[in-house]
Amino acid sequence: MVCRILQNRSLRASYFHLFLRFFLMNQHEIYMHRCIELALLGMGSVAPNPMVGAVLVHEGRIIGEGYHKNYGGPHAEVECLRSVKQEDEPLIEDSVLYVSLEPCVHFGKTPPCADLIIAKQIPEVVIGIRDPFERVDGKGIEKLRAAGIKMTVGVLQELCRQLNKRFFAFHALRRPFIMLKWAQSVNGKIANSDMSRVYITNAVTNRVVHKWRSEEQAIMIGTNTAFYDNPSLTTRLWEGKSPLRLVIDPGLRLPLSLKIFDGSAKTVVFNTEKQETLPGFQFYQVEKSRPFIPQVINALHIMDIQSVLVEGGARTLRSFIEEGLWDEARVITNNALVIPGGLDAPELEEGIQEKSERIMGDTIRYYINKII
């Protein structure tokens, strides 16, 4: 392996930059990177709570680590301290606790983590980023400082913010983090003109889409997509929790025989006709006289839904784009498929492409909204 690296100029350059990056990182950054790695293990399982990782270090040795695993379950700090071996417990009072997000100070489904840190007499705490939630928002830092604990705040702050971009958007913008997704042919069409279903993505990118679904709290489609495609909107091709299914159906045209009403995941139908809760799904009524999509977004904020994957169709996607209500977009293009005279894909006039990747014959392009 070492010989191959030495013989290959590009490998030498890439490994040199990797080693340089590692040695330029200070100790706090190294352990905060580990906190972020741990936190990501809670993806799709902790919302509406944030993903958080924690590491306990004694003289350069990790003696405990943990992450928030499930909504309503123990927080990262609790899991971290529980993981400390019995023989290492006396070292806790002489260790440094690293945590990717400010410890909480309020009673929710679990007791305050700040109180636990004080009770364990941990002398130093390093925090990735301050918690924007109004019941925390600096109060955890103040409480720990008041207890005489040495504090460092803002280590790898932007990475920690990106880790919980959904959580931060929800509290800063008072709405869910909105991700748009669609698949299109190489000539920019998303369906046949007669609305008959056409399979665009390949088997691998199809699984990727199901992975994306597992990472969001809710998934949304419009009336035509529900009726003509009859999708399940579950994560059957990926291990993970299926999101809450949201359907835009103003006039309640959709028959209850569709898969979205099969009870495999909860469904909410936004409409202008009635308000009613039935086993497995709910009709949520909005006002006819007011713009539809902003009312839906406000309702989702009230429901504590922090992220939504909008999968279509074209009219629904364009409604979000026209309102400026989106944060990221993921567009899959089948480079070998041409749909003659089909329905045009949406256009992201305010989108900035961040990256792209090729998976077999498909290309996935990732965009962010430059206005936000």
Number of C-alpha atoms within 10 A of each C-alpha: 5 7 7 10 14 13 10 10 10 11 13 15 13 12 13 12 12 11 11 11 10 13 11 10 11 10 11 16 17 15 24 25 20 17 27 24 17 23 26 17 17 20 21 23 20 19 21 17 17 23 29 31 31 32 28 27 19 16 10 11 9 15 20 22 25 26 27 28 23 16 17 14 13 18 28 27 27 21 20 23 22 14 14 19 11 9 7 11 16 11 16 21 15 15 21 22 26 29 32 37 28 26 30 25 22 16 10 9 11 13 15 17 21 21 18 16 23 16 11 12 16 21 19 19 22 24 26 28 22 21 24 17 14 9 13 16 16 18 19 22 23 14 17 22 15 10 15 13 18 14 16 15 17 15 22 18 17 12 16 25 19 11 20 20 17 27 25 20 19 22 17 12 11 16 24 30 26 24 23 26 19 22 24 25 25 18 18 19 23 26 24 15 14 10 15 9 14 12 13 25 23 15 11 13 20 16 16 15 19 19 20 20 26 23 21 25 25 25 26 24 24 22 20 19 20 23 16 13 15 14 13 17 23 20 19 14 14 17 10 18 18 25 25 20 23 25 24 24 19 21 12 15 11 18 11 9 9 15 17 27 21 14 11 13 18 18 24 20 27 26 22 19 16 16 13 11 11 8 9 14 20 18 20 20 18 20 12 11 7 9 11 17 17 15 15 18 19 14 18 19 19 13 9 17 22 27 26 27 27 24 22 24 22 21 16 22 23 17 15 17 20 11 11 13 21 23 21 20 21 22 17 26 24 22 17 11 18 15 19 12 12 17 17 17 21 21 12 15 10 14 18 15 16 10 11 13 11 13 15 12 14 23 19 18 16 19 21 20 18 12 10 10
